[in-house]
Amino acid sequence: MNENFSSHLSTDMKEFLRFKRALGYKYIRSAATLLSFDRFVAQCSRTGADGSLESLIYNWLARIEGRKPFTISSDLAVVRQFCLFLRRKDPRAFVPSHDWISEPKTTQFRPYIFSRKEVLALLESTNSLRGSRFRALSIRTLLLVLYCTGLRFGEALRLRPDDVDVDNRVLRIRETKGKARFVPIRDDLCRELRKYVGERNRVAKRNPQTSFFVRTNGQSYSISAASYTVRFLLRRIGLKPAKGRSGPRPYDLRHTFAVHRLTQWYRSGVDIHSRLPLLSAYMGHENILGTEDYLTATPDLLAIAGRRFESRFRRTPKRK
């Protein structure tokens, strides 16, 4: 990302980013937020309306009408960290408090949980993609990896050939949010990956530095390009409207993985509480609190849970 800070706070912002990255944080998305604030400060300076840091932050957060409280809260969190960094040098530096956002800070968004029938329809729709047969195979295999492992979209696209070990049935996920991990995979997914690898080796030379998922020309997929293709397929099968951001997202495959796994555990009668830490580690979360956001209660899941509850606590009528 091009981090050309230009406001009178630019030097401090660059030092702040160096500080965060020295601690091991990649700080990519937060850097983009900080760059947005920097552009706003620079614009205010040009118009003579720069004012105090407090007013700059407040006006920047309120610059777009109708923004969701969750989005505003996320922006505030980044700028607040920057202000705390400034206070290290100047104890009088302004730091906005957490209660600046009085409305709820949690998102009201509910993820879309695909049914198995819809997942199969999505996979089948890859055959309708224009271009070579390899393009359809590449996107289909990507969808399988996302659904079968619950990887983040970026994690799947950042896989390299050496990260995919079908012989030992494991994927190596390079550092994401400060940690790396190994993800075991099933035999059926390994068979699909072997098919893809055979075709991929005809399209692109095996290079440890290239991506595992590539286009027909051997170039890596960008997240935006792959996401656009998946959204196109969702529209093709009628799960997403022709225009707009409503409807299922590619990221909802990760939510679907978590819910389907939990549903399968319920059906198998296993102890859910003992398995949740395993699911959390598998998905790359710090703890099970991060996994809870993915466990959406579907009608199927509620029905299974209800039956288990009834079976456990139902009282047997006393014999007369």
Secondary structure per residue as TSV (DSSP state, phi and psi in degrees):
chain	resnum	aa	ss	phi	psi
A	1	M	-	360.0	140.4
A	2	N	-	-82.9	106.1
A	3	E	-	-101.1	71.8
A	4	N	-	-95.3	85.2
A	5	F	-	-75.9	140.9
A	6	S	-	-133.8	-5.7
A	7	S	S	-82.7	178.4
A	8	H	T	-70.5	-7.6
A	9	L	T	-97.3	4.3
A	10	S	H	-59.9	-42.4
A	11	T	H	-62.0	-44.8
A	12	D	H	-65.4	-38.0
A	13	M	H	-65.3	-40.9
A	14	K	H	-65.0	-40.4
A	15	E	H	-64.5	-38.6
A	16	F	H	-62.4	-43.9
A	17	L	H	-65.1	-41.1
A	18	R	H	-61.7	-40.6
A	19	F	H	-62.0	-47.2
A	20	K	H	-64.5	-42.7
A	21	R	H	-72.7	-26.9
A	22	A	H	-68.0	-22.9
A	23	L	T	-83.5	-4.8
A	24	G	T	106.2	-1.2
A	25	Y	-	-83.9	136.8
A	26	K	-	-73.0	-36.6
A	27	Y	-	53.8	50.0
A	28	I	S	-86.7	-55.1
A	29	R	H	-65.6	-40.9
A	30	S	H	-66.2	-33.1
A	31	A	H	-64.5	-36.8
A	32	A	H	-65.2	-38.8
A	33	T	H	-63.6	-43.9
A	34	L	H	-64.6	-36.7
A	35	L	H	-65.7	-36.2
A	36	S	H	-63.2	-43.4
A	37	F	H	-64.0	-39.5
A	38	D	H	-61.2	-43.4
A	39	R	H	-63.6	-37.6
A	40	F	H	-65.9	-43.8
A	41	V	H	-62.3	-43.1
A	42	A	H	-63.3	-39.9
A	43	Q	H	-65.7	-41.1
A	44	C	H	-63.1	-37.1
A	45	S	H	-64.5	-39.4
A	46	R	H	-67.5	-31.8
A	47	T	H	-92.9	0.0
A	48	G	T	77.8	17.5
A	49	A	-	-117.4	35.3
A	50	D	-	-70.1	-50.9
A	51	G	-	67.0	-162.0
A	52	S	-	-79.6	164.8
A	53	L	H	-62.6	-36.6
A	54	E	H	-60.4	-48.3
A	55	S	H	-69.0	-33.7
A	56	L	H	-63.4	-45.4
A	57	I	H	-64.4	-45.4
A	58	Y	H	-61.1	-47.4
A	59	N	H	-68.0	-32.1
A	60	W	H	-67.4	-42.8
A	61	L	H	-65.5	-29.2
A	62	A	T	-98.4	12.5
A	63	R	S	-68.8	-24.6
A	64	I	S	-118.0	123.2
A	65	E	T	-73.6	140.8
A	66	G	T	83.9	11.0
A	67	R	-	-68.7	147.2
A	68	K	-	-73.3	142.7
A	69	P	H	-55.0	-35.6
A	70	F	H	-63.4	-40.8
A	71	T	H	-66.9	-44.0
A	72	I	H	-62.2	-41.8
A	73	S	H	-62.5	-37.9
A	74	S	H	-64.7	-42.4
A	75	D	H	-64.7	-41.8
A	76	L	H	-62.1	-38.2
A	77	A	H	-61.0	-39.8
A	78	V	H	-67.6	-47.9
A	79	V	H	-67.5	-33.0
A	80	R	H	-64.8	-39.2
A	81	Q	H	-61.9	-39.1
A	82	F	H	-63.7	-42.8
A	83	C	H	-65.3	-37.5
A	84	L	H	-63.9	-34.3
A	85	F	H	-65.6	-40.6
A	86	L	H	-63.8	-34.0
A	87	R	H	-67.4	-20.0
A	88	R	H	-61.7	-34.6
A	89	K	H	-92.2	-30.6
A	90	D	-	-133.4	104.2
A	91	P	T	-59.3	-17.3
A	92	R	T	-91.4	0.2
A	93	A	-	-61.3	141.0
A	94	F	-	-73.0	136.6
A	95	V	-	-131.7	117.9
A	96	P	-	-66.4	143.5
A	97	S	-	-84.0	164.7
A	98	H	G	-65.9	-27.7
A	99	D	G	-82.7	11.4
A	100	W	G	-60.6	-31.7
A	101	I	-	-101.6	101.3
A	102	S	-	-81.7	-22.3
A	103	E	S	-78.4	166.5
A	104	P	-	-55.7	137.4
A	105	K	-	-95.0	-3.1
A	106	T	S	-92.4	144.5
A	107	T	-	-75.1	143.1
A	108	Q	-	-91.1	3.5
A	109	F	-	-67.3	134.8
A	110	R	-	-112.5	123.2
A	111	P	-	-66.9	157.4
A	112	Y	-	-92.6	127.2
A	113	I	-	-103.3	112.4
A	114	F	-	-69.6	143.3
A	115	S	-	-80.5	163.9
A	116	R	H	-62.1	-35.3
A	117	K	H	-63.6	-39.2
A	118	E	H	-70.1	-36.4
A	119	V	H	-63.2	-42.9
A	120	L	H	-64.0	-39.0
A	121	A	H	-65.2	-38.3
A	122	L	H	-65.1	-42.3
A	123	L	H	-64.1	-41.9
A	124	E	H	-65.1	-32.0
A	125	S	H	-67.5	-17.6
A	126	T	G	-63.1	-23.3
A	127	N	G	-67.5	-16.6
A	128	S	G	-88.5	-3.5
A	129	L	-	-67.4	137.5
A	130	R	S	-74.4	156.9
A	131	G	S	107.4	-158.5
A	132	S	-	-75.8	164.9
A	133	R	H	-63.6	-29.0
A	134	F	H	-66.0	-35.1
A	135	R	H	-60.9	-45.1
A	136	A	H	-62.9	-41.4
A	137	L	H	-64.6	-41.0
A	138	S	H	-63.7	-47.0
A	139	I	H	-69.0	-38.9
A	140	R	H	-61.9	-43.9
A	141	T	H	-66.1	-37.9
A	142	L	H	-60.6	-44.9
A	143	L	H	-62.6	-39.5
A	144	L	H	-62.8	-43.1
A	145	V	H	-63.5	-42.6
A	146	L	H	-63.6	-44.8
A	147	Y	H	-73.9	-38.8
A	148	C	H	-81.8	-18.1
A	149	T	H	-121.9	-17.4
A	150	G	-	70.5	20.3
A	151	L	-	-62.5	150.9
A	152	R	-	-66.0	152.1
A	153	F	H	-57.0	-45.4
A	154	G	H	-66.4	-35.1
A	155	E	H	-61.7	-43.0
A	156	A	H	-65.1	-41.6
A	157	L	H	-75.3	-19.5
A	158	R	T	-88.6	-2.1
A	159	L	-	-60.3	141.6
A	160	R	-	-112.2	162.3
A	161	P	G	-51.6	-40.3
A	162	D	G	-73.3	-12.9
A	163	D	G	-81.3	-15.3
A	164	V	E	-103.9	100.5
A	165	D	E	-107.5	89.8
A	166	V	T	-74.2	-23.9
A	167	D	T	-67.2	-40.0
A	168	N	T	-99.4	4.9
A	169	R	T	55.0	56.9
A	170	V	E	-151.8	145.9
A	171	L	E	-110.7	137.0
A	172	R	E	-100.2	119.4
A	173	I	E	-99.4	115.4
A	174	R	E	-68.5	170.8
A	175	E	E	-50.3	122.1
A	176	T	E	-131.8	125.4
A	177	K	T	53.3	40.3
A	178	G	T	87.0	4.6
A	179	K	E	-148.3	150.1
A	180	A	E	-110.4	165.1
A	181	R	E	-161.5	165.0
A	182	F	E	-108.9	136.7
A	183	V	E	-118.2	107.8
A	184	P	E	-66.1	147.2
A	185	I	-	-131.4	159.6
A	186	R	-	-84.2	166.7
A	187	D	H	-63.1	-39.6
A	188	D	H	-64.9	-37.1
A	189	L	H	-68.6	-37.0
A	190	C	H	-59.8	-39.4
A	191	R	H	-62.6	-41.5
A	192	E	H	-66.5	-38.5
A	193	L	H	-67.0	-36.5
A	194	R	H	-63.7	-40.0
A	195	K	H	-60.8	-43.9
A	196	Y	H	-66.3	-42.8
A	197	V	H	-59.9	-40.3
A	198	G	H	-60.0	-42.0
A	199	E	H	-74.9	-37.5
A	200	R	H	-62.1	-38.7
A	201	N	H	-66.6	-18.8
A	202	R	H	-83.0	-21.9
A	203	V	H	-93.8	-42.0
A	204	A	S	-132.5	141.9
A	205	K	-	-68.0	145.9
A	206	R	-	-72.4	107.5
A	207	N	-	-128.8	124.2
A	208	P	T	-56.6	-21.8
A	209	Q	T	-92.0	-10.1
A	210	T	S	-85.5	165.7
A	211	S	-	-79.6	154.7
A	212	F	S	-71.2	-43.5
A	213	F	S	-91.8	118.9
A	214	V	B	-129.7	162.2
A	215	R	-	-79.5	179.4
A	216	T	T	-61.9	-30.4
A	217	N	T	-86.2	5.8
A	218	G	S	87.2	-3.0
A	219	Q	-	-84.2	154.1
A	220	S	B	-68.9	151.8
A	221	Y	-	-80.0	136.4
A	222	S	-	-84.8	158.6
A	223	I	H	-61.6	-40.8
A	224	S	H	-65.0	-41.8
A	225	A	H	-67.8	-45.1
A	226	A	H	-66.5	-39.8
A	227	S	H	-64.6	-39.5
A	228	Y	H	-60.9	-41.8
A	229	T	H	-65.1	-41.9
A	230	V	H	-66.0	-41.3
A	231	R	H	-63.7	-36.9
A	232	F	H	-60.1	-42.3
A	233	L	H	-68.3	-37.6
A	234	L	H	-62.3	-37.0
A	235	R	H	-70.6	-36.5
A	236	R	H	-61.3	-37.2
A	237	I	T	-95.8	9.0
A	238	G	T	81.9	15.2
A	239	L	S	-90.8	-10.8
A	240	K	S	-138.0	137.1
A	241	P	-	-63.9	161.3
A	242	A	S	-60.6	-31.7
A	243	K	S	-135.1	161.9
A	244	G	S	92.5	175.6
A	245	R	S	-100.6	-1.7
A	246	S	-	-72.5	163.5
A	247	G	S	94.4	178.4
A	248	P	-	-60.0	149.4
A	249	R	-	-113.1	157.8
A	250	P	T	-54.5	-35.4
A	251	Y	T	-65.3	-20.4
A	252	D	H	-67.8	-13.8
A	253	L	H	-63.8	-32.0
A	254	R	H	-68.1	-42.9
A	255	H	H	-62.3	-41.5
A	256	T	H	-62.5	-41.6
A	257	F	H	-55.8	-48.1
A	258	A	H	-63.8	-44.0
A	259	V	H	-68.9	-42.5
A	260	H	H	-64.8	-37.4
A	261	R	H	-65.3	-44.0
A	262	L	H	-63.7	-41.2
A	263	T	H	-61.7	-42.1
A	264	Q	H	-64.3	-38.5
A	265	W	H	-64.7	-41.0
A	266	Y	H	-60.6	-44.4
A	267	R	H	-64.4	-31.9
A	268	S	H	-81.3	-9.3
A	269	G	T	76.7	20.2
A	270	V	-	-80.4	165.1
A	271	D	-	-76.3	105.8
A	272	I	H	-61.7	-41.3
A	273	H	H	-62.6	-34.5
A	274	S	H	-76.1	-22.2
A	275	R	H	-90.3	-23.3
A	276	L	H	-57.7	-41.9
A	277	P	H	-59.9	-33.7
A	278	L	H	-67.2	-43.1
A	279	L	H	-63.4	-39.4
A	280	S	H	-61.3	-46.3
A	281	A	H	-66.1	-40.0
A	282	Y	H	-60.5	-39.2
A	283	M	H	-85.3	-4.0
A	284	G	T	84.6	26.4
A	285	H	-	-92.3	154.5
A	286	E	S	-66.9	-37.8
A	287	N	S	-156.5	179.3
A	288	I	H	-71.5	-15.3
A	289	L	H	-63.7	-36.0
A	290	G	H	-68.6	-28.9
A	291	T	H	-77.5	-28.0
A	292	E	H	-58.4	-30.9
A	293	D	T	-63.3	-20.8
A	294	Y	T	-95.8	-7.8
A	295	L	-	-95.0	74.7
A	296	T	-	-77.1	136.0
A	297	A	-	-80.6	106.5
A	298	T	-	-91.7	159.2
A	299	P	H	-54.8	-40.2
A	300	D	H	-62.9	-45.1
A	301	L	H	-65.9	-41.6
A	302	L	H	-64.5	-38.4
A	303	A	H	-64.5	-43.5
A	304	I	H	-64.4	-44.4
A	305	A	H	-62.6	-38.9
A	306	G	H	-63.6	-42.0
A	307	R	H	-64.7	-39.4
A	308	R	H	-66.0	-39.3
A	309	F	H	-64.9	-44.6
A	310	E	H	-64.5	-41.1
A	311	S	H	-63.8	-34.9
A	312	R	H	-79.0	-38.1
A	313	F	H	-109.6	0.5
A	314	R	-	-67.6	133.5
A	315	R	-	-86.3	135.4
A	316	T	-	-81.9	126.7
A	317	P	-	-58.2	137.9
A	318	K	-	-70.3	137.8
A	319	R	-	-76.2	137.9
A	320	K	-	-83.4	360.0
